[in-house]
Amino acid sequence: MTKTVCYCFGYTDDDIEKDVRRNNGRSLILERILAEKTKGACPCERLHPEGR
Protein backbone atom coordinates (compact mmCIF):
# COMPACT_ATOMS: atom_id res chain seq x y z
CA MET A 1 0.00 0.00 0.00
CA THR A 2 1.37 3.38 -1.00
CA LYS A 3 1.65 6.05 1.69
CA THR A 4 1.88 9.79 1.20
CA VAL A 5 5.28 11.04 2.30
CA CYS A 6 5.00 14.68 1.27
CA TYR A 7 1.63 16.37 1.52
CA CYS A 8 2.97 19.64 0.12
CA PHE A 9 3.87 18.12 -3.24
CA GLY A 10 1.82 14.92 -3.11
CA TYR A 11 4.74 12.48 -3.22
CA THR A 12 4.30 8.92 -2.06
CA ASP A 13 6.83 6.39 -0.82
CA ASP A 14 6.39 4.67 -4.18
CA ASP A 15 7.32 7.88 -6.04
CA ILE A 16 10.51 8.24 -4.02
CA GLU A 17 11.51 4.59 -4.50
CA LYS A 18 11.07 4.92 -8.28
CA ASP A 19 13.00 8.20 -8.26
CA VAL A 20 15.92 6.57 -6.43
CA ARG A 21 16.01 3.72 -8.96
CA ARG A 22 15.89 6.15 -11.92
CA ASN A 23 18.68 8.29 -10.49
CA ASN A 24 21.22 5.63 -9.49
CA GLY A 25 20.47 5.66 -5.77
CA ARG A 26 19.83 9.40 -5.47
CA SER A 27 16.41 10.93 -4.83
CA LEU A 28 15.84 14.17 -6.69
CA ILE A 29 12.40 14.31 -5.10
CA LEU A 30 13.93 14.34 -1.62
CA GLU A 31 16.37 17.05 -2.71
CA ARG A 32 13.46 19.17 -3.99
CA ILE A 33 11.50 18.71 -0.76
CA LEU A 34 14.52 19.66 1.37
CA ALA A 35 15.26 22.71 -0.79
CA GLU A 36 11.65 23.93 -0.53
CA LYS A 37 11.63 23.38 3.24
CA THR A 38 14.86 25.38 3.56
CA LYS A 39 13.21 28.26 1.67
CA GLY A 40 10.14 28.00 3.89
CA ALA A 41 7.99 27.19 0.87
CA CYS A 42 6.28 24.10 2.30
CA PRO A 43 2.85 24.53 3.88
CA CYS A 44 3.32 21.34 5.93
CA GLU A 45 1.57 22.73 9.00
CA ARG A 46 -1.54 23.31 6.91
CA LEU A 47 -1.48 20.29 4.58
CA HIS A 48 -0.13 17.46 6.75
CA PRO A 49 -2.88 15.75 8.78
CA GLU A 50 -0.67 15.86 11.90
CA GLY A 51 0.44 19.47 11.31
CA ARG A 52 4.10 18.69 10.75
CHARMM-style PDB file with segment names, atoms N, HN, CA, C and O in Angstrom:
ATOM      1  N   MET     1       0.845  -1.179   0.000  1.00  0.00      PROA
ATOM      2  CA  MET     1       0.000   0.000   0.000  1.00  0.00      PROA
ATOM      3  C   MET     1       0.888   1.240   0.000  1.00  0.00      PROA
ATOM      4  O   MET     1       1.825   1.343   0.792  1.00  0.00      PROA
ATOM      5  N   THR     2       0.593   2.159  -0.875  1.00  0.00      PROA
ATOM      6  HN  THR     2      -0.168   2.076  -1.518  1.00  0.00      PROA
ATOM      7  CA  THR     2       1.369   3.381  -0.998  1.00  0.00      PROA
ATOM      8  C   THR     2       0.943   4.386   0.059  1.00  0.00      PROA
ATOM      9  O   THR     2      -0.247   4.571   0.313  1.00  0.00      PROA
ATOM     10  N   LYS     3       1.935   5.036   0.676  1.00  0.00      PROA
ATOM     11  HN  LYS     3       2.902   4.886   0.470  1.00  0.00      PROA
ATOM     12  CA  LYS     3       1.654   6.052   1.691  1.00  0.00      PROA
ATOM     13  C   LYS     3       2.172   7.400   1.219  1.00  0.00      PROA
ATOM     14  O   LYS     3       3.227   7.486   0.590  1.00  0.00      PROA
ATOM     15  N   THR     4       1.424   8.449   1.525  1.00  0.00      PROA
ATOM     16  HN  THR     4       0.567   8.379   2.036  1.00  0.00      PROA
ATOM     17  CA  THR     4       1.878   9.793   1.196  1.00  0.00      PROA
ATOM     18  C   THR     4       3.012  10.161   2.133  1.00  0.00      PROA
ATOM     19  O   THR     4       2.906  10.020   3.352  1.00  0.00      PROA
ATOM     20  N   VAL     5       4.098  10.636   1.544  1.00  0.00      PROA
ATOM     21  HN  VAL     5       4.184  10.751   0.555  1.00  0.00      PROA
ATOM     22  CA  VAL     5       5.277  11.042   2.304  1.00  0.00      PROA
ATOM     23  C   VAL     5       5.330  12.562   2.399  1.00  0.00      PROA
ATOM     24  O   VAL     5       5.699  13.117   3.434  1.00  0.00      PROA
ATOM     25  N   CYS     6       4.959  13.227   1.311  1.00  0.00      PROA
ATOM     26  HN  CYS     6       4.659  12.776   0.470  1.00  0.00      PROA
ATOM     27  CA  CYS     6       5.001  14.684   1.270  1.00  0.00      PROA
ATOM     28  C   CYS     6       3.635  15.215   0.859  1.00  0.00      PROA
ATOM     29  O   CYS     6       3.219  15.068  -0.290  1.00  0.00      PROA
ATOM     30  N   TYR     7       2.951  15.825   1.798  1.00  0.00      PROA
ATOM     31  HN  TYR     7       3.289  15.944   2.731  1.00  0.00      PROA
ATOM     32  CA  TYR     7       1.625  16.365   1.519  1.00  0.00      PROA
ATOM     33  C   TYR     7       1.700  17.680   0.748  1.00  0.00      PROA
ATOM     34  O   TYR     7       0.741  18.053   0.073  1.00  0.00      PROA
ATOM     35  N   CYS     8       2.807  18.374   0.838  1.00  0.00      PROA
ATOM     36  HN  CYS     8       3.586  18.072   1.386  1.00  0.00      PROA
ATOM     37  CA  CYS     8       2.970  19.643   0.124  1.00  0.00      PROA
ATOM     38  C   CYS     8       2.995  19.427  -1.392  1.00  0.00      PROA
ATOM     39  O   CYS     8       2.391  20.185  -2.151  1.00  0.00      PROA
ATOM     40  N   PHE     9       3.706  18.381  -1.814  1.00  0.00      PROA
ATOM     41  HN  PHE     9       4.197  17.766  -1.197  1.00  0.00      PROA
ATOM     42  CA  PHE     9       3.868  18.123  -3.240  1.00  0.00      PROA
ATOM     43  C   PHE     9       3.188  16.836  -3.693  1.00  0.00      PROA
ATOM     44  O   PHE     9       3.220  16.504  -4.878  1.00  0.00      PROA
ATOM     45  N   GLY    10       2.579  16.115  -2.772  1.00  0.00      PROA
ATOM     46  HN  GLY    10       2.553  16.385  -1.809  1.00  0.00      PROA
ATOM     47  CA  GLY    10       1.823  14.922  -3.112  1.00  0.00      PROA
ATOM     48  C   GLY    10       2.658  13.691  -3.434  1.00  0.00      PROA
ATOM     49  O   GLY    10       2.179  12.787  -4.119  1.00  0.00      PROA
ATOM     50  N   TYR    11       3.886  13.640  -2.957  1.00  0.00      PROA
ATOM     51  HN  TYR    11       4.274  14.374  -2.400  1.00  0.00      PROA
ATOM     52  CA  TYR    11       4.738  12.481  -3.224  1.00  0.00      PROA
ATOM     53  C   TYR    11       4.410  11.331  -2.289  1.00  0.00      PROA
ATOM     54  O   TYR    11       4.077  11.523  -1.119  1.00  0.00      PROA
ATOM     55  N   THR    12       4.515  10.130  -2.841  1.00  0.00      PROA
ATOM     56  HN  THR    12       4.786   9.974  -3.791  1.00  0.00      PROA
ATOM     57  CA  THR    12       4.296   8.917  -2.056  1.00  0.00      PROA
ATOM     58  C   THR    12       5.624   8.181  -1.879  1.00  0.00      PROA
ATOM     59  O   THR    12       6.619   8.504  -2.528  1.00  0.00      PROA
ATOM     60  N   ASP    13       5.622   7.195  -0.997  1.00  0.00      PROA
ATOM     61  HN  ASP    13       4.814   6.932  -0.470  1.00  0.00      PROA
ATOM     62  CA  ASP    13       6.834   6.386  -0.818  1.00  0.00      PROA
ATOM     63  C   ASP    13       7.191   5.676  -2.119  1.00  0.00      PROA
ATOM     64  O   ASP    13       8.368   5.472  -2.416  1.00  0.00      PROA
ATOM     65  N   ASP    14       6.192   5.305  -2.882  1.00  0.00      PROA
ATOM     66  HN  ASP    14       5.236   5.470  -2.641  1.00  0.00      PROA
ATOM     67  CA  ASP    14       6.391   4.670  -4.176  1.00  0.00      PROA
ATOM     68  C   ASP    14       7.106   5.610  -5.153  1.00  0.00      PROA
ATOM     69  O   ASP    14       8.019   5.195  -5.866  1.00  0.00      PROA
ATOM     70  N   ASP    15       6.682   6.880  -5.179  1.00  0.00      PROA
ATOM     71  HN  ASP    15       5.940   7.217  -4.599  1.00  0.00      PROA
ATOM     72  CA  ASP    15       7.319   7.880  -6.040  1.00  0.00      PROA
ATOM     73  C   ASP    15       8.804   8.012  -5.716  1.00  0.00      PROA
ATOM     74  O   ASP    15       9.639   8.063  -6.619  1.00  0.00      PROA
ATOM     75  N   ILE    16       9.127   8.066  -4.438  1.00  0.00      PROA
ATOM     76  HN  ILE    16       8.449   8.024  -3.704  1.00  0.00      PROA
ATOM     77  CA  ILE    16      10.511   8.239  -4.019  1.00  0.00      PROA
ATOM     78  C   ILE    16      11.339   7.007  -4.356  1.00  0.00      PROA
ATOM     79  O   ILE    16      12.479   7.136  -4.801  1.00  0.00      PROA
ATOM     80  N   GLU    17      10.789   5.817  -4.152  1.00  0.00      PROA
ATOM     81  HN  GLU    17       9.862   5.711  -3.790  1.00  0.00      PROA
ATOM     82  CA  GLU    17      11.509   4.590  -4.502  1.00  0.00      PROA
ATOM     83  C   GLU    17      11.814   4.545  -6.002  1.00  0.00      PROA
ATOM     84  O   GLU    17      12.925   4.191  -6.396  1.00  0.00      PROA
ATOM     85  N   LYS    18      10.858   4.895  -6.820  1.00  0.00      PROA
ATOM     86  HN  LYS    18       9.955   5.183  -6.500  1.00  0.00      PROA
ATOM     87  CA  LYS    18      11.067   4.920  -8.279  1.00  0.00      PROA
ATOM     88  C   LYS    18      12.110   5.968  -8.653  1.00  0.00      PROA
ATOM     89  O   LYS    18      12.952   5.734  -9.519  1.00  0.00      PROA
ATOM     90  N   ASP    19      12.049   7.114  -8.002  1.00  0.00      PROA
ATOM     91  HN  ASP    19      11.365   7.304  -7.298  1.00  0.00      PROA
ATOM     92  CA  ASP    19      12.999   8.199  -8.264  1.00  0.00      PROA
ATOM     93  C   ASP    19      14.429   7.759  -7.934  1.00  0.00      PROA
ATOM     94  O   ASP    19      15.360   8.055  -8.683  1.00  0.00      PROA
ATOM     95  N   VAL    20      14.597   7.066  -6.835  1.00  0.00      PROA
ATOM     96  HN  VAL    20      13.841   6.826  -6.226  1.00  0.00      PROA
ATOM     97  CA  VAL    20      15.924   6.565  -6.432  1.00  0.00      PROA
ATOM     98  C   VAL    20      16.439   5.573  -7.468  1.00  0.00      PROA
ATOM     99  O   VAL    20      17.616   5.613  -7.824  1.00  0.00      PROA
ATOM    100  N   ARG    21      15.589   4.696  -7.950  1.00  0.00      PROA
ATOM    101  HN  ARG    21      14.632   4.664  -7.661  1.00  0.00      PROA
ATOM    102  CA  ARG    21      16.011   3.719  -8.961  1.00  0.00      PROA
ATOM    103  C   ARG    21      16.392   4.415 -10.273  1.00  0.00      PROA
ATOM    104  O   ARG    21      17.374   4.042 -10.915  1.00  0.00      PROA
ATOM    105  N   ARG    22      15.616   5.422 -10.663  1.00  0.00      PROA
ATOM    106  HN  ARG    22      14.819   5.725 -10.142  1.00  0.00      PROA
ATOM    107  CA  ARG    22      15.888   6.152 -11.916  1.00  0.00      PROA
ATOM    108  C   ARG    22      17.173   6.964 -11.844  1.00  0.00      PROA
ATOM    109  O   ARG    22      17.817   7.210 -12.865  1.00  0.00      PROA
ATOM    110  N   ASN    23      17.541   7.376 -10.650  1.00  0.00      PROA
ATOM    111  HN  ASN    23      17.018   7.176  -9.821  1.00  0.00      PROA
ATOM    112  CA  ASN    23      18.680   8.291 -10.488  1.00  0.00      PROA
ATOM    113  C   ASN    23      19.867   7.643  -9.782  1.00  0.00      PROA
ATOM    114  O   ASN    23      20.597   8.305  -9.046  1.00  0.00      PROA
ATOM    115  N   ASN    24      20.051   6.352 -10.012  1.00  0.00      PROA
ATOM    116  HN  ASN    24      19.457   5.814 -10.611  1.00  0.00      PROA
ATOM    117  CA  ASN    24      21.220   5.630  -9.494  1.00  0.00      PROA
ATOM    118  C   ASN    24      21.429   5.802  -7.995  1.00  0.00      PROA
ATOM    119  O   ASN    24      22.538   6.092  -7.547  1.00  0.00      PROA
ATOM    120  N   GLY    25      20.365   5.623  -7.224  1.00  0.00      PROA
ATOM    121  HN  GLY    25      19.464   5.388  -7.588  1.00  0.00      PROA
ATOM    122  CA  GLY    25      20.467   5.660  -5.767  1.00  0.00      PROA
ATOM    123  C   GLY    25      20.294   7.032  -5.150  1.00  0.00      PROA
ATOM    124  O   GLY    25      20.444   7.190  -3.938  1.00  0.00      PROA
ATOM    125  N   ARG    26      19.984   8.018  -5.959  1.00  0.00      PROA
ATOM    126  HN  ARG    26      19.862   7.889  -6.943  1.00  0.00      PROA
ATOM    127  CA  ARG    26      19.826   9.396  -5.471  1.00  0.00      PROA
ATOM    128  C   ARG    26      18.389   9.839  -5.692  1.00  0.00      PROA
ATOM    129  O   ARG    26      17.832   9.616  -6.767  1.00  0.00      PROA
ATOM    130  N   SER    27      17.785  10.463  -4.693  1.00  0.00      PROA
ATOM    131  HN  SER    27      18.238  10.644  -3.820  1.00  0.00      PROA
ATOM    132  CA  SER    27      16.409  10.926  -4.829  1.00  0.00      PROA
ATOM    133  C   SER    27      16.367  12.422  -5.123  1.00  0.00      PROA
ATOM    134  O   SER    27      16.663  13.243  -4.255  1.00  0.00      PROA
ATOM    135  N   LEU    28      16.003  12.762  -6.338  1.00  0.00      PROA
ATOM    136  HN  LEU    28      15.763  12.096  -7.044  1.00  0.00      PROA
ATOM    137  CA  LEU    28      15.843  14.171  -6.691  1.00  0.00      PROA
ATOM    138  C   LEU    28      14.588  14.742  -6.034  1.00  0.00      PROA
ATOM    139  O   LEU    28      14.513  15.939  -5.754  1.00  0.00      PROA
ATOM    140  N   ILE    29      13.614  13.884  -5.794  1.00  0.00      PROA
ATOM    141  HN  ILE    29      13.675  12.912  -6.021  1.00  0.00      PROA
ATOM    142  CA  ILE    29      12.397  14.307  -5.099  1.00  0.00      PROA
ATOM    143  C   ILE    29      12.758  14.772  -3.687  1.00  0.00      PROA
ATOM    144  O   ILE    29      12.334  15.844  -3.257  1.00  0.00      PROA
ATOM    145  N   LEU    30      13.532  13.974  -2.978  1.00  0.00      PROA
ATOM    146  HN  LEU    30      13.877  13.103  -3.327  1.00  0.00      PROA
ATOM    147  CA  LEU    30      13.933  14.338  -1.624  1.00  0.00      PROA
ATOM    148  C   LEU    30      14.722  15.644  -1.635  1.00  0.00      PROA
ATOM    149  O   LEU    30      14.533  16.491  -0.762  1.00  0.00      PROA
ATOM    150  N   GLU    31      15.593  15.807  -2.608  1.00  0.00      PROA
ATOM    151  HN  GLU    31      15.746  15.119  -3.317  1.00  0.00      PROA
ATOM    152  CA  GLU    31      16.365  17.052  -2.707  1.00  0.00      PROA
ATOM    153  C   GLU    31      15.440  18.243  -2.922  1.00  0.00      PROA
ATOM    154  O   GLU    31      15.655  19.305  -2.339  1.00  0.00      PROA
ATOM    155  N   ARG    32      14.414  18.077  -3.753  1.00  0.00      PROA
ATOM    156  HN  ARG    32      14.240  17.214  -4.227  1.00  0.00      PROA
ATOM    157  CA  ARG    32      13.462  19.168  -3.989  1.00  0.00      PROA
ATOM    158  C   ARG    32      12.706  19.510  -2.706  1.00  0.00      PROA
ATOM    159  O   ARG    32      12.552  20.682  -2.364  1.00  0.00      PROA
ATOM    160  N   ILE    33      12.236  18.483  -1.999  1.00  0.00      PROA
ATOM    161  HN  ILE    33      12.361  17.530  -2.277  1.00  0.00      PROA
ATOM    162  CA  ILE    33      11.500  18.708  -0.756  1.00  0.00      PROA
ATOM    163  C   ILE    33      12.371  19.462   0.251  1.00  0.00      PROA
ATOM    164  O   ILE    33      11.923  20.429   0.867  1.00  0.00      PROA
ATOM    165  N   LEU    34      13.610  19.014   0.412  1.00  0.00      PROA
ATOM    166  HN  LEU    34      13.974  18.229  -0.088  1.00  0.00      PROA
ATOM    167  CA  LEU    34      14.518  19.661   1.370  1.00  0.00      PROA
ATOM    168  C   LEU    34      14.817  21.101   0.965  1.00  0.00      PROA
ATOM    169  O   LEU    34      14.881  21.981   1.823  1.00  0.00      PROA
ATOM    170  N   ALA    35      14.998  21.352  -0.319  1.00  0.00      PROA
ATOM    171  HN  ALA    35      14.946  20.637  -1.017  1.00  0.00      PROA
ATOM    172  CA  ALA    35      15.259  22.713  -0.794  1.00  0.00      PROA
ATOM    173  C   ALA    35      14.060  23.628  -0.515  1.00  0.00      PROA
ATOM    174  O   ALA    35      14.232  24.764  -0.073  1.00  0.00      PROA
ATOM    175  N   GLU    36      12.862  23.134  -0.770  1.00  0.00      PROA
ATOM    176  HN  GLU    36      12.722  22.211  -1.128  1.00  0.00      PROA
ATOM    177  CA  GLU    36      11.654  23.931  -0.529  1.00  0.00      PROA
ATOM    178  C   GLU    36      11.458  24.198   0.966  1.00  0.00      PROA
ATOM    179  O   GLU    36      11.050  25.291   1.356  1.00  0.00      PROA
ATOM    180  N   LYS    37      11.747  23.202   1.791  1.00  0.00      PROA
ATOM    181  HN  LYS    37      12.078  22.313   1.474  1.00  0.00      PROA
ATOM    182  CA  LYS    37      11.626  23.383   3.236  1.00  0.00      PROA
ATOM    183  C   LYS    37      12.618  24.430   3.726  1.00  0.00      PROA
ATOM    184  O   LYS    37      12.287  25.249   4.584  1.00  0.00      PROA
ATOM    185  N   THR    38      13.834  24.408   3.186  1.00  0.00      PROA
ATOM    186  HN  THR    38      14.104  23.743   2.490  1.00  0.00      PROA
ATOM    187  CA  THR    38      14.858  25.376   3.557  1.00  0.00      PROA
ATOM    188  C   THR    38      14.405  26.799   3.226  1.00  0.00      PROA
ATOM    189  O   THR    38      14.671  27.737   3.977  1.00  0.00      PROA
ATOM    190  N   LYS    39      13.712  26.945   2.085  1.00  0.00      PROA
ATOM    191  HN  LYS    39      13.496  26.183   1.474  1.00  0.00      PROA
ATOM    192  CA  LYS    39      13.209  28.261   1.668  1.00  0.00      PROA
ATOM    193  C   LYS    39      11.943  28.658   2.428  1.00  0.00      PROA
ATOM    194  O   LYS    39      11.484  29.796   2.327  1.00  0.00      PROA
ATOM    195  N   GLY    40      11.388  27.724   3.182  1.00  0.00      PROA
ATOM    196  HN  GLY    40      11.761  26.800   3.264  1.00  0.00      PROA
ATOM    197  CA  GLY    40      10.139  28.000   3.890  1.00  0.00      PROA
ATOM    198  C   GLY    40       8.923  27.938   2.988  1.00  0.00      PROA
ATOM    199  O   GLY    40       7.882  28.519   3.295  1.00  0.00      PROA
ATOM    200  N   ALA    41       9.057  27.230   1.868  1.00  0.00      PROA
ATOM    201  HN  ALA    41       9.903  26.759   1.619  1.00  0.00      PROA
ATOM    202  CA  ALA    41       7.990  27.187   0.869  1.00  0.00      PROA
ATOM    203  C   ALA    41       7.045  26.003   1.022  1.00  0.00      PROA
ATOM    204  O   ALA    41       6.210  25.771   0.148  1.00  0.00      PROA
ATOM    205  N   CYS    42       7.156  25.259   2.101  1.00  0.00      PROA
ATOM    206  HN  CYS    42       7.834  25.448   2.811  1.00  0.00      PROA
ATOM    207  CA  CYS    42       6.280  24.103   2.303  1.00  0.00      PROA
ATOM    208  C   CYS    42       5.197  24.441   3.330  1.00  0.00      PROA
ATOM    209  O   CYS    42       5.504  24.833   4.456  1.00  0.00      PROA
ATOM    210  N   PRO    43       3.949  24.290   2.944  1.00  0.00      PROA
ATOM    211  CA  PRO    43       2.852  24.526   3.883  1.00  0.00      PROA
ATOM    212  C   PRO    43       2.504  23.276   4.689  1.00  0.00      PROA
ATOM    213  O   PRO    43       1.331  22.931   4.832  1.00  0.00      PROA
ATOM    214  N   CYS    44       3.523  22.604   5.214  1.00  0.00      PROA
ATOM    215  HN  CYS    44       4.475  22.885   5.098  1.00  0.00      PROA
ATOM    216  CA  CYS    44       3.321  21.339   5.934  1.00  0.00      PROA
ATOM    217  C   CYS    44       2.319  21.478   7.079  1.00  0.00      PROA
ATOM    218  O   CYS    44       1.455  20.623   7.271  1.00  0.00      PROA
ATOM    219  N   GLU    45       2.449  22.559   7.829  1.00  0.00      PROA
ATOM    220  HN  GLU    45       3.151  23.254   7.673  1.00  0.00      PROA
ATOM    221  CA  GLU    45       1.575  22.733   8.997  1.00  0.00      PROA
ATOM    222  C   GLU    45       0.106  22.742   8.604  1.00  0.00      PROA
ATOM    223  O   GLU    45      -0.759  22.339   9.382  1.00  0.00      PROA
ATOM    224  N   ARG    46      -0.167  23.206   7.386  1.00  0.00      PROA
ATOM    225  HN  ARG    46       0.536  23.533   6.754  1.00  0.00      PROA
ATOM    226  CA  ARG    46      -1.545  23.314   6.909  1.00  0.00      PROA
ATOM    227  C   ARG    46      -1.995  22.050   6.185  1.00  0.00      PROA
ATOM    228  O   ARG    46      -3.153  21.653   6.308  1.00  0.00      PROA
ATOM    229  N   LEU    47      -1.091  21.406   5.424  1.00  0.00      PROA
ATOM    230  HN  LEU    47      -0.150  21.729   5.324  1.00  0.00      PROA
ATOM    231  CA  LEU    47      -1.481  20.286   4.584  1.00  0.00      PROA
ATOM    232  C   LEU    47      -1.328  18.912   5.230  1.00  0.00      PROA
ATOM    233  O   LEU    47      -2.088  17.995   4.919  1.00  0.00      PROA
ATOM    234  N   HSD    48      -0.367  18.763   6.114  1.00  0.00      PROA
ATOM    235  HN  HSD    48       0.251  19.508   6.367  1.00  0.00      PROA
ATOM    236  CA  HSD    48      -0.132  17.458   6.747  1.00  0.00      PROA
ATOM    237  C   HSD    48      -1.203  17.214   7.808  1.00  0.00      PROA
ATOM    238  O   HSD    48      -1.477  18.099   8.619  1.00  0.00      PROA
ATOM    239  N   PRO    49      -1.806  16.042   7.815  1.00  0.00      PROA
ATOM    240  CA  PRO    49      -2.877  15.753   8.775  1.00  0.00      PROA
ATOM    241  C   PRO    49      -2.452  15.905  10.237  1.00  0.00      PROA
ATOM    242  O   PRO    49      -3.284  16.185  11.100  1.00  0.00      PROA
ATOM    243  N   GLU    50      -1.156  15.721  10.516  1.00  0.00      PROA
ATOM    244  HN  GLU    50      -0.480  15.494   9.815  1.00  0.00      PROA
ATOM    245  CA  GLU    50      -0.674  15.858  11.898  1.00  0.00      PROA
ATOM    246  C   GLU    50      -0.025  17.229  12.133  1.00  0.00      PROA
ATOM    247  O   GLU    50       0.534  17.468  13.204  1.00  0.00      PROA
ATOM    248  N   GLY    51      -0.092  18.122  11.154  1.00  0.00      PROA
ATOM    249  HN  GLY    51      -0.545  17.928  10.284  1.00  0.00      PROA
ATOM    250  CA  GLY    51       0.440  19.475  11.310  1.00  0.00      PROA
ATOM    251  C   GLY    51       1.947  19.536  11.410  1.00  0.00      PROA
ATOM    252  O   GLY    51       2.483  20.386  12.122  1.00  0.00      PROA
ATOM    253  N   ARG    52       2.639  18.656  10.715  1.00  0.00      PROA
ATOM    254  HN  ARG    52       2.204  17.966  10.137  1.00  0.00      PROA
ATOM    255  CA  ARG    52       4.105  18.689  10.745  1.00  0.00      PROA
ATOM    256  C   ARG    52       4.696  18.624   9.388  1.00  0.00      PROA
ATOM    257  OT1 ARG    52       5.919  18.641   9.245  1.00  0.00      PROA
TER     258      ARG     52
END
